[in-house]
């Protein structure tokens, strides 16, 4: 396993003056599904508890917490567990990955697919039907049952409400014989705030129109977990983390937050950050990063206008270098969709200089007056362009400049000394990647709330774990902001944790964050690691058959899948039990074998075609050979941290 690099990041001591958020308007379907799960578990070895703080799945029989010398917790973006996009997820393989840990924070957990949910709704209407036989359990419950086959202490606590357009749930799988739930003072306060509210509002979903009801809460001393109690809308925090308190058999307890950060900037359309989006990013910069009078001047309307044109121009040109600076002339032309005209805009370099601090502008003008010709000035601009991403010192590019001329050299040195280069670097990264700004803004809000958690728990052991969508090599300006202003440490995993279907391991997006002032003394953050199920084939022992080598193997495996799917029954609105091989769908599917589009196929046949063409055939013939890993397990690798009662950080 790869070892991470360790970034230490300090956090502001001020907490949010939290106005009770209590409940984010949520689809009632999640609560309904939990109650169905409770009904289906009557003959199972686990019980189900549904309330507005959490949904809990634990053994019916008492599980004694073992005293252990070692313990390992992890974080795993489990890729749309339970959704139609992850229909072929191999639960045994996935369970084997999770079993490497004692406690795992999971994200991208989703409720049942629409066809499964509709079938369950219909099933409920016909009490004469065998509920246990026809009920479609959600993926997260199937995975729990698979874990419990090897150890009956495996349990699950989930957030009560789905978030984002995919109704994503957050939670924790944990071995109850090695770690147990503990009452959280933070969630107890949240519990009280829920109880004080007369009504909670719900979107109707499949259940009907929007409505309200009284909160259903656990006993105050069973306030194990809750969503963060933040007054924030989805522009500020796309998905609220789910916080749970755990007590470990090795002798310590801690608060663990399962988290999945936003990927796109807010109000982005089709991945493109338009004018409204950029205005919001500017608000983030001013309110969260305290830019005015400090590192960066506030982006005025002219700057925002430039940003919109610049983003549209990049999409047209797909050439960031020529988009930033034109070598032959001071004016860049942009084409944007509304209105559909060409527009001349002030030169990028003049705009930058106009908005940079006065001392930098003064140095520029002074240097310019020292007989530096326009040709030399253009060379320096070209030089600065090349510095935007990589340069750290003048000497790195002195040869490129041919800077034996003392005037040129003194000018460029002055650029570095004045901070002009740093300003350009910061602007470049913010202007071209507003989603990074939004992600860091979101994390900063969460870290402030973690301060409040630490105070209420009277315990600095508060950990944030999951898919932060922040690269290890992200803009150092943002990391330095955390270093200078916050007291939380970041275990930034240096090796890749996300999987590209085409190219394999890609970005390092998954990390831990924790209080760096002596907390987690039982753990070894410096040894945090990635479980690489892509390159370490030992994780596939017994499942090598999925690495197909022929069309015949593909057909054999897909037939097994077809037989499984054919036996899957769905309840119609008339109370009929229809198997998937008897349900025809009209949409077409293009076969990877002959290129023909087939219509009016059975549901089971369409699913088999997907498995053949989009999973197995991609591995054999491409162009997405790594889809086999994302379809059967996940598009992220889990990360983990080991702890022991006798641990030290040396």
N, C-alpha and C positions, 0 to 999 in steps of 0.2 A: 504493500500500500504506500501511496505517495505521502510524504510529509508536507504540511502546509507552511507557508511563510506566516509570520505572526505580526500583525499590526496592533499597536497599542493606541487606543483612542479614548480621550477624556471627554466627559459630558458636563454641560452646565448644571449647576446644582438647583436651579429654579425648576419647579414643577408646573405643569398646567394647572391653572385654577379651574379644576374640573367641574363643569356644570353637568349634572347627572344626565347622561345620554340614555341609559336604561335599555333602549331597544331600537334596533334599526329595522324599519319597515320591511317585513320579510314574508316570503311565501309560506302560507300555512301548510303546504304540502309536506314540508320537512317534519313538522310535528305529527301530521297524520301518518306519515311513513313510520315514525318511531312507534306510534301506538299499534300499527300493524305488526311491526317487529316484535312488540311485547306480546301480542296475541299469538304469533307464530312460535314464540319461544316457550310456550306452556309445557311442552314435552322435551325441551332442550335442557342441557346442564347449566345454562346461564340464564340470568334474569335481566330484564330491561327496565330502565327508569327514564321517563320522559318529563322534562320540565324546561322552563325558559332560561335556565342557566347553562344546562348541558344535557346531553343524552348519554346514558351510562349502560354498559353491557359488562356484567361481572358474573363470576361463578355463583351458583345458588348455595353451594356448600362453602363452609369457611375455609379460607386459604391462609395458612400461617406464613408470616414474613420471615424468611430465613436470614440469619446473620451471615453476611458475605464479606469477604475481604476486598473484592473487586466488583466493579459495576461499569457498564458502558451504555451511554445514551447516544442516540442518533437523530438525524433529521433527513427526511426523504420526501421529495416531490414525487408522488406516486403515479402521476400522469393519468388524470381523468378516470380514476378508479370508479367503475360502475356506469360509465357513460357509453354511448354507442360507438364513440371513437376508440374506446378501449375494449371492444367486445371480445377480442381474442386474448386478452391478458391472461397469462397462465398463473393461476392462483397458487399452485404448489411451488413454482419457481419464485414467485414474489414473496411467498411466506418464508421460503428458505433464506432469502436475502434479509428479511426483517428479523429472523431468528438469530442473526449475528449480534443483536443488541438486546438489552433488557428493557429499554424504553425508547420509542421512536416517535418523534413529532412528524405527522404526515400532513401534506397539503394536496390539493387537487383531488380531494375525495368528493364524489358526486352522488346525488340520489339516483334512483332508478331511471332507466330510459323512459321516454314518453310512452312507447308501446307497452312496457312493463307496468308503468303507473296506471295507464288506462285499463289494463287488464285487472289490476288490483282493485281499482274503483268499481269495475263491473262485478268482480268477485264478491265484494262487500254487499252488493245489492241482492245477492242470491244466497241466503243462509243455508239452503239445502246442499250447496256445493261444499266439498271437502276443502276447507281453507288451507290446511297444512299442505295438501297435495298440489294445489294450483297457485299458491301465493308465490310471487316473484320476489325473492329476497334481494336487497340492494347489494352491490359489489362489496361494500365495506363489511357487511355482515357475513357474506360468503368467505371473505378473506379471514375474518376472525375465526370462523368455524374451522378453516383450514389450519390456522395456527394452533387451535386448541386440540387438534388431532395428535400433536406431539407433546403438548403440555397444557393441561386443562386450566392452568392459572392465567393463561393469556386473556386480557381484558381490553376494553376500548372505551374511551371517553371522547365524545364528539361535541363540536359547537352546535347550538340548537338551531341556528339559522344559516341558510345558504347565502353567499355573497357573490356579487358580480353577475353577469348575464348567464353564467353557467351554474349558478346556485352552489358554488364551491363551499365545501365544509372543511374545517380544520380540526385536528384532534391528535390523539396519542394512542398507539397500541403499547401495552406494557405487560410484563410478567408480574402478576400480583404476588408471587412467592419471593420476588426480589425487590420490588418497589410497590408502595401502596399510596393511595390518595391521602392527602392531608387537608385539613380545613384551612382555607385561605382567608386572611383578614381582608384582603383587597376584594375578593369575590363576595365576602360576607357583606361588605359595604354596598356592593353592587346589588346583592340580594335584597338588602333593606330598601334600596332605591326602587327596585322593581315592585316590592310590596307596597310602597307608598303611592305608586301610580295606580289610579283607579282602572285605567284601560290601557291595553297595548293594541297597536294597530297592525293589521295583517293584510297583505295582498292576497286575493282569493285563490289565484292559481287555478288548478283543476277543480278546487272545492267550491268555486263560485266567486261572487264579487268581493271587493275589499270590505273588511269588517273589523270589529274590535271585540276584545274580551278581556277579562281579568287575568292578571299574570298567574302562572302556575310555577311556584318556586319550591325548592327543597327546604328542609329544616336549616336554620341558620348555621348550625354546627356541621352541616353537610355541604357547605359552600366550597366544593372542591375546585370548580373551574368556571370560567366565564369569558365572554368576549370583553376586550378592553372597554372600559366605561368612558369613552371619549366623546366629546361634542365635536363631531367631525363628519363632513359629508364625503361622498366618494371622490370629489375633486382633491380633497386633502389626503384621505386614506382610502384606497380602493377596497382593501379587505382588512377589517380589524383583526389583529392577532387573537388567538384563543389561548388564554392563560390558565394554567393548572398547577397546583402545588403537590409535590411528591415527597414522600419520605422513603429513603433508601435503606435496605437492610444492612449496608456497610456502615451506617451510623451518621448520615447527614441528610438534611432536607433542603429543597430549593424550589424556586418558582420557575416554571418552564413555559415559554411562549412559542406556540407554533405559528409560523408566519410565512406568507407568500406575497412578496412585494409586487406592486404594479409593474408592468412591462412598458406600456406606452404612456406618453404624456397625457394628462386629462384633456378631454374634448378633442382628442386627435381623431381624425376621420381617415379610415383606411391606412393607418400608420403614419399619416402626414400631419404635422403640427401646423395648423392654420393660424389666423390672426388671433382668434379668441384663445386658442391654446397657448400662444406665445405671451399674450397678456397675462394669463394665469401663471405661466412660468416666471414672468417678471415679478408678479406679486410674491411668489415663493422666495425669489432672490431677496426682495426687500424685507419681507417679514421674518423669514427664517434665517437667512444668512447675513442679515444686518449689513448690507452692502454699502448703503449710502454713507459717505464719510469714512469708509474703511477701505476695503480692497477694490471694489468696483463702484463706479458711479451708477446711479439708477438709469436703466435703459429708458430713454424718453420715447415719445411717440415716433420720432424719426427712426430711432433704432429698431423699434418694433416693426415699423413699416419695412425697413430693410430686411429684417428677419423673414418676413412673409415672402418677399420677393426672392430672397436668397434661397429659401427652401424650394420654391417653385422652380427657380433657375437650376438648382442642383438636379432636380428630377428630369429636366429637359437635357441638360448637358452631361449629367452623370460623370462629371469631372471636377472634383473639388478644387484642384489646383487652379485651373483656368477660371473657375467660378469666383475664387477669392481675389485673384489679381490678374489683370490683363497686362501682358508685357508691352503691347503696342497701343498705348493710349490710356487715358485716365478714366474713361467712362465704360461701364459695363451695361449691356442691354439685357433686360429680363423680359420674359414672356410669362404671363400668369393667366389663370382661367377666368377670373372675374375682375374687370372686363377683359375680353379676349383681344388685347392690344399689346403692342410693344411699348415699353416705358423706359425712358432713360432715367437712371438713378445716379446720385452723387457717387463718385468713385469710392470704392471700398476703403482704400487706404486713407483718403481724406476724412471719411466718416469716422474711422477708427481714431485718427489723430484728434478729430474734433471732440470726441467723447472721452479721451484719455485724460488723466490728471494733468493739472497745469504744469507741474514740474517736468513731466515727460515732454509736453508740448514745447516748453521753454528750451529744453535740451535739444530737441529737434531743430528748432529755429536757429539756435546758437550754432549748432553743428553745420547746419545748412549754409550759414553765412561764412563759414570758414573755407571759402573757395572750393566747396564740394560741388562738382558739376552735376548737371541733371543726369548724365550717364552714370556717374558714381552713385547718385541718389537712387536710381533705378536698380543698380546692383545691390545696394543695401536693402531695398525693399524686397528684392528677390531672395536675398539672404535671410531676411526676417521671415519670409514665406516658408522657407525650408526649415526654419527654427520652430515653427508652430507646434510641432509634435515632439521632436526628438532632442533638440539642443539643450544643454545645461550650462554651457560656458562659451565664452567668445573664442577661446583657443581651439575649440573643436572645428571651427569653420574659418579660422584665419587663413588657412591655405586656400580655401575656396575663394575668399575675397581677394587674395593676392595682397593682403593687408600689411605690406611692408611700409606703405605710406602711413606715417604716424598720425596724420589727421583722420584718416579713415579708421585706424585702429582705436584712436582715442574716442571717436564717435561711437563705435560699436561697443566699446567697453562702457561708455556712459549709458548706452541703452540698457545693458545688463544691470549696472549699478543703480539706475533710477527706477528699476522695476518695470520699465516699459515692456520688456519681453514677457514678464510674468503676466502683465495685464492682457497682452495679446493672447497668450496661451489660455487664460481663463475665459476670455471672450470667445475664442475660437471653439472651445469645447462646449460652452453653454449655447452658443448660437447654432451649432450644427447638431447638437444632441440634447434637446430640451427634456427628453425622457429621463436622462441621467439626473438632471436637476430635480425633476419631480420625484424620482426614487429616493434621492438623498433627503429631500424635504420630508417625505413620508417617514423615512427611518428616524429622522430627528424628532418628529412628533412622538413616535413610539418610545424612543429612548427617554424622553422627558417623562412619559407616563411610567416607565420602568423605575424612575427615581421615586415616584409616588408609591409604587408597589413595594420597593425596598423599605421605605419608611413605615408603611402600614404593617408589613410583615416583621419589621424589626430584624431584617436579615438582608444582607447585601447579595446573597446568592440568588440572583435573578438572571436568567439566561434567555436570549432570543435566538432561535434556531430555525433555519429553513432556507427557502429560495429567495434570496434578497435581490436577485437580478442586478447585482453590483459586481463588476469584474474586479479581480484581484489587482489588475493594472489600470483601474479606473483613474480618472483625472485626479492627480495628487492634490489639487486645490481643495476638492471636497473632503478627501481623507484628512488633509491638514486642518480643515475646518473642525472636524470631529476631534482631532488630536488637541487642538488649541482650546476648544470650548467644552468638551464633554469628558466625563471620567470613565466611560465604558470602554473596555478593550474589545478589539475585534480579532477573532481567530479567522483570518482571511485565508481560505483554502487556496493554495497556490496552483494546484493541479486542476485540470478541467473536470467539471461535474455535469455539464449538459452534453447531450448527444445529438449531433446533426445526422439526419437520416441519410444524407449523401456522403458526409466526410468523417463520421465518427465523433470522437470526443472533441468538444469545441470550447465553450466558455466556462470560466470558473465563477459560477453565479451563487453557489451555496456556501453559507458561512454561519458561524456562531458569533454572538456578541454577549459580553458579560461585564460586570463591574470589575475594573482592574485594580481596585485598592485592597488587594488581599483576599478577595472572595474566591470561591471554588478552590480552596487550598487542597481539597482532597483529589483534585483532578489535574490532568496534564494537558493543558490547552496546546502547548507547543508540539504535542504528539497527535493532535487531531488529524484524522486521515480520511481518505476516500475509499469506499469499497468498489473496486473496479470490476463489475461483472461483464464488461465488454472484453477486456484483455485477459482477465483471469478466468480461464475456462473451467477451473475446478467448480465454479458456481453452477455449471451446466452439466455436472455429472449425472448421467441417467437421462439427459434430455438432448444429447448430441444429435438426435434424429432431425431436429429442427434446422440444423445447418445442412440444408439439402444440397445434393450434388447432381440431381437429375430430375427431369420432368416426371418420371415415374414415381419418385419419392414424393413430389408435390401432390400428385393425384392421390396417392395412398393416404397422406396426412389429411388432405382436404376431405376425403371420404369419411374419415373418422369424425371430423368436425361436422360434416353434413348429417351424419347419423345422430350426433349429440343434439344438434339444433332441431332436427326433425321431430325429436321427442319432446320439444319444448312446447307447452300448451299456453294459449292465450284465451281469456274469457271475453266473448263478444258482449255487446250491449243487450243481446237476447239471452245471455246466460249459457251460450254454447261454448264448449271447450274445443278450440281449433288448434291443431298442431301446426308448426311453422311450415311444414311441407305442403299444407293444404291452404295456406293463405297466399293468394296471388297479389302482386303489386304491379302497377302499370309503368312505373318509371323504368327507363332503359339502363342497361349496364353494358359497357364495352369490354369484351373479353380480351385478356392478354394473350390468348392462344391464337385467335384468328382475326382479331381486330374488328369483329362484327359486333353490332349493338343488338342486344336481346331484350325484348319486352315481355310483360305478362309472365314473369317467372315467379316461382314460389319464394317466400321470404327466406326459407332455409337455403335455397339455391343461390339467391343473391348474396347472402352472407358467405356461403362457401366460395363464391366467385371473388369476393373481396379478399378472403383469406388466401386464396390461390395467387391472385394477381398483385395484391397490394402488400402482402407480407412475405410469403414464401418465394414467389417468382422474383421479387425485388432483390432478395438475398442472392439468388442464383445468377440473375442476369442484369441487375441494376435498373435504373441509375441510383436507387436508394438501398444499398446493401445493408445499411445499419438499421433499417426499419424493423428488422427481426427483433432487435433489442427493445426498441421503443414500444412495439405492439405487444410483445409477450411480457415485458416487465415495466419499463418506464423510459422516458427521454431524459432522466436525470439519474446520476449515481448518488447513493446515500453517503452522508458524512457522519463521522462518529468521534466521540471523545471518551477516553477511559479514565476512570476514577478508582481510587482505593483508599482505605482507611489510613494507610501509612504513606500516602503519596506525597511527593514534593515536586517542585517545579524546576529543579536543577537538571 
